Amino acid sequence: MTRGRLVALLALAALPPMIEETVLVAVRLHAARGLAPQVTAVWPYDSYHDLRWLLVYHDSWATFLLGLVVVTVARGLLSAELTALAWPAEVPRPSWGWLVRRNLQVAALATVVISPWAALSVAFSAVALSWYLFASLGPMLVLAPFLARAGVVATWWRGLPTVELFGWSALNFLVLTLAGALISTTPGWGTVGVAGLAGVANGLLWRRTVAAAVQPARVRLPRFPVAPIAIVLTILGAISAQSLIGIAASGGQGMWRPPILTQRLPERVPYAVIVVGGHDSSWDGVPPADPRVERFSYRGLDAHGRPVPYPPEATHQSLDKSAALLAAHVAALHHRTKRPVALLGQSEGSMVARTYLERLPRGPVSAVVMFSPLVQAGRTYYPPPGHEGWGVAAGWELRAMFWLANLPRPVKDDPDEPFVRSVLIDAPFYRNRILCPVAGVRMIAFLPTVSAAEAPPGEYSRVPVYQQPAFHGGLLGRRSVEDRVIAFLAGERVDQTRREYQLLQRLGAAWQAPPLVLSLNPLWSATREADPAQTGRVCEPR
């Protein structure tokens, strides 16, 4: 490769990320700055970048279809030019026309294959559940070497990609992750330079990737159609992932009985406690060991003011309805025990408790413990069926995926279930205030370190937090954590932060869907909430 072609390759790879980063800094879209280096990444990270922007930022079917054509053609042309410039000098290069046709085809194929996973990324930003984010990244790593071959090799669909191709594409993932983290750390316009350097790294990786594709050391299974099988499995994986995510998100809760339900409270705890289970939890009516502790029921109270058993489906109701049921339960428990009330919520249960504090008079509630709350939920949107609006195509793609995934499941999940729609409707509140203090209420959030990937870089909480290595829903039930809960309920200070939390938060920045700016959505624009996506801060007035 001549020096001139190398300079042109690196310049072309650096310029688009710098342009996107300049725009993001200019419009103050703080939470999306880490995405810019992906504009010139190798396949399929580039298409994953395009589709996440498109699925969030379209407000009708017409704009979606037009945007789909534009980004597909632009991606094919840009990739063709990068491929041409990266082509090794010692190998005859196909004609420019062949490269354009081939890369347009790859761009269209990548759109079909990557789109379901990009839609999962939108779902992640809607409900702030890290399992959706992690599920959407695995296929990128698997598909990268196959699609890298597709743009340069006529028979790309046969044979296994070489170890070199796997290695260079995995290195690009690492570079993009680190670049997103560095951009999230760099203040002001300095991020434009970081994006440019990341683009230069992309150019060098295009050079290595194209060389590894056209000059493979050895292709294993040269006659076997490996790529089509991998692509079909990837598409099917997007559907089956729904069931796995549902199981992981609920922690396999079922009859969820943490120690606070099975053991008596120490006398030094002055509260009566209501324990609010998470999404898809259930309760068979077995009472807690301590009469001062009760399970919240998503179906309400019986004629004697006692919570009734509930099935998993009951947790799918709206947060406002659950908060109203919680208010009745708080009043009944306080009347019976004459004690102040503490709320302990897990995942969705945390959201119910926080909604109750916001929407209704807090009454006798004096303490709230939130386990695995959904951090900055409501960052994306899609309208209900029969309506157009921001994210309409993403909504229908999610409905199709969930419909297929629900076929074998006894408890159906639905992207339009009242719980999800209540988060989408009141997104300004859940995005900005879920971890904000409430006057007269002692609060603490127990955050598993995995939740670091759920929040965009920046401030995420103004209440005390206790951070511990764990997955979503995996803290409550540990003896050390249970002791901290009892100590908090007894009036002690138990907050604890971990140094790696902010690092993990920044490392996840490159792979989140861009948030929809609050002021763009008519449903949200009349609120008085500030937008953390633009300010990098929470609990701020507009």
Disulfide bonds with the S-S distance in Angstrom:
Cys436-Cys539 1.91
